[in-house]
Amino acid sequence: MKRFLLLLAGALLCVTACRPAAPEGASLFPSQGARNVNPDTHLVLTFDGTPRIGESGFIRVYDAATDELVDCLDLSIPAGPTQGRGYGPECDYLRVPYSYDRTEMATNRNTVPGTPSCPQAEPTPPDYQLTIIGGFTDAFHFHPVIVHDNVATIYLHNNMLEYGHKYYVTIDPDVLVCGDFPGVKKGEWKFSTKKNGPADPWNLTVAADGSGDFNTVQGAFDFIPDFSERQTVVTVAAGDYEEIVYTRNKGNVKLIGASKELTRVHYPNNEVFNPHPLLLKTNEWPGTFPSRRAAFMLDNCHDITIEDMTIATDLRGQAEGILINGERIALYKVHIIGSGDAVQANGTIYMESCEVDGGGDTFLGRGTVFGYRCALRNEGGAFSYVRNTAGHHGDVFVECSFESTGARPADWTRTGTNEDAKKNTALPYPDAEFVVIDCKTKNFNPLGWSLIAQPTQRMYEYNTRDLDTDQPVDYSGRNKRSRQLDAKKDAELIASYRDRAWVLAGWKPFSYFD
């Protein structure tokens, strides 16, 4: 027995001695030798100090069975542009509707990032980092490495890892500089992915720590089939999800976080970092070229519900927290943080018990928005640049609060002028509509509407009160083209605007207050 134990101890010692060690100076996620890793995982290194991202070097991922190179990040390529682009007079809107037809989703494995998705678009040049997200072949600029405090997160190109594979990672020494960290050599960082995808494809879980079906929100959206008629529920655990989310052609999805405070989806994105093609203007007509500047984008989607999370952009400039192109999109208890246009809304959108923080033109879009019991804040100026067309309602808010947190007071909305149209920068939108019922204001312009360009535009309010005192506001200084509704004379109209189905083209989304 004693001899057996000595042999066993010797065997264990040999195995331990022969097992490749993790690199010195950093702990790894996934850990060395980890199994059942989700293919959408990020690679995370935690240091004792604060690492500095180098300006050269490679991060490589290999298939352990074949030594085939699976993915490569070149740190000498800048993440994305830092200066805005000029758009010449030849730049125009996409007049032929953008095609959303696809039989399979393009990925970085089968398509060159930057490939134009429509004839009018220029190729996205490889001057900066490029990755295809959500099948958008024109691709997005992204940060291959992001450092917060002592944690460095590596973002592989999307959809490069697969189920049922073993991988190893190498990192050149000059990629991350922290003390004597020598980089990662072959054999020091191995892991294997799960053999198969989620057991229940209609109930998915996302957890940043790898304990769910996916590590990322994007991974879950990519898994959901296009145009699904059956509802998929995606539960997102408490955590920090620093990622661009772009998904298209999705229907009947419910995305549920832990709370606005505990689940945060965000990314440093804006119009400069991910601009439009030089020859195409941004999102003016239905079916135009999709925008790439928001943190979270729903494109050509329908019947999507998002609950209990924060969605934010981390950069200043033209940068929505969320950009919606779709029908019957409902948001509940979602905190949206943007810069400039915090919410771009194209389609029919319902928002309940949400918070929105943005700059000027906090809401932008050609869709219909019904906001109920939401807290809306900007840094002064118009809360909306509303652009709905004939036969569609615009922005309607019931029992919401509007507050400027800056030195400049806020106002309800502004609209384009005929002179703007002549300059080809905007259109007058004669049917634009912005209606507020039973709302409260703070640090607000007595004019109410800074610009109502057309007499046909519907700019109504009823029972506006002061947020601090709950007293009725003084309407005497209101824009002459606005209309203050009367409780008796306009009772039917007021009741109609309180009816979300009347505003939202017959769609009556669920309300927690019914």
Steps between C-alpha positions, in 0.01 A plus 500: 500500500780737594675432169175568312457834674857598417445410135175698495669802657779476246253484212314806629828685539593415142163616368529826694856556382408433138182710496562836331491782754302820458708811420651686791360836602135454400200282575298377203136473396415247371744338738786281379351165403140620534228284347148573379586855398246694295624577146410869541733544797735794536855433619573675829828553682509640854829653616636620832558843348346700218605371158576727206384403152793483259507639148617181334499126540252222431237308690442163335259216559574155358304180467682268739427189293647632174712804599294692245481875562137581586518870581761773512495854640770740382554773759679721247164570334313788673160418645307763306507859375513788744424779252167552326457456126386767256205412277491661158200625299481167316411325828135395489247271666469141387209527258468126437383331823775310676457124458460294817472172316747237609495123522790487744683751714835619375782477754869578524565132418339510156505867394767769480410776750423821314329331206228740374150379575339706225625633163499865610725446802877534481709216646592572859880542471725282720676805643347423840391191688196337338261232617168377362227518764153358451569420134564864401778439247596868476637432850564708810816653639577365846759498775697173499601559862326709765660565840316600815716530812700175518282301256575465129220358283583364156226514236546235235332544164137396544393141424849360449490231770278194461338237719694181566852634445816539703699821465820656622592868519831680449562865582816683397688668788443855367119468483447562872768669707477449874807437715685193376201345323661294222194448283343160446686215332363189334358263758455759774137579418282214380125451522226300332154612397170331575417205279159635404284811512224573753280209604189721489517727195192700608627591847854633490723635773781754474759541774828688472671247728430217254241323715219548245439383146688806374748751637370786288166647398617491138572130524142433605354714220722329242368163613133596453372418148384783275128577481408253774127471567560336838607711797854470631564617858855619570587555867806719553661458842635786707828612352688741278465431126736726310412418141344642187163333451365495145228257396268484204200301382413382851142458617321392815789545743477596867830628645492522881776635723537487878422873546605841369768509767635147463499424125689748284554470122726772363781587259714801399340559160395807303468645148872575480613153613252317274393743226271460202646434155615818324230485235204413723317715752381366830155352562270749333275272297349164593720220374811715478852389591515388867679724745807377690537770764284379791590269786192279445324465163183317405473496121196373309370330814148450633331407826805550720472569874792630708471520879704587808839615375712800411602558138762769450758652273830593664606767249391857444385613158225370275438172678169339590476267794244305297403522134178329398379413153202274550140449596348434842814552706424534873738619773423467871719631783789563264749780562629637169805725494608665178686802374309726268215275389459256788215313329454467126152360438382380161185287511263456794660519844349484849696609806376458858674588827820574309771758560670684215808722524626675188614821343298711258245324280475228764243324281552487124317302240229449247304257716234513767603507866255464790669576832316425823622597847857550384765735642672689218807720542718694260766770518279773361322575176243291316409157631397389154562557132183326392464392136189286464322509167133521401278226640730425795514644849826647625617528862232474770583510870254440782580559871871547429751748640733718291804666658806685380804413711713768331521875521279542194128429546333221305200517269268246342614482140625669184414424140670546165433800280461555128838669507647185651352302212660734247836431663424127474567456871146428618141500388216714634277205595167685487325221693746489790328442835612540861238465774536509879217406736522537880877552490736693731793727419807644670747760372276548198470768234170695536473491119441126526589431137816672379399459136173400335585552135167411339148604604375149417724335760308372807663627818259445791522497876258450785537546875873565513623553855821598676709201605600652836178672608238300307337832412365575149755667275443839340396456134502871418843490335440189290583482128204644309481195277458265794163410646404456863212255523188578702366241745141540375527607138776250421395217734468248216836594348672483840351155562620386159856609567492312831405185308822329393320282244357813331847651479684180405293404193282250684777332700423489872814395685484360851513753786592432861247766598190349338 
